[in-house]
């Protein structure tokens, strides 16, 4: 399992809030740090990976388990 520096529980929030809050959390993190995001909105399975691609950050891991979506995101260097 990949270790993470911060965790953001976004369960119960609907689109676009999970993606917006994940973006804000990454913006305040130091480059290279890893954010774990937990969400329940199924739209995050498309929205968060798209955000990561467009922002230059990195999606390290994605999985769905029991109606929850787990993401490990690495803040872009520089």
Helices and strands as residue ranges (DSSP letters): E 6-10, H 17-28, E 34-39, H 44-55, E 58-65, E 68-74
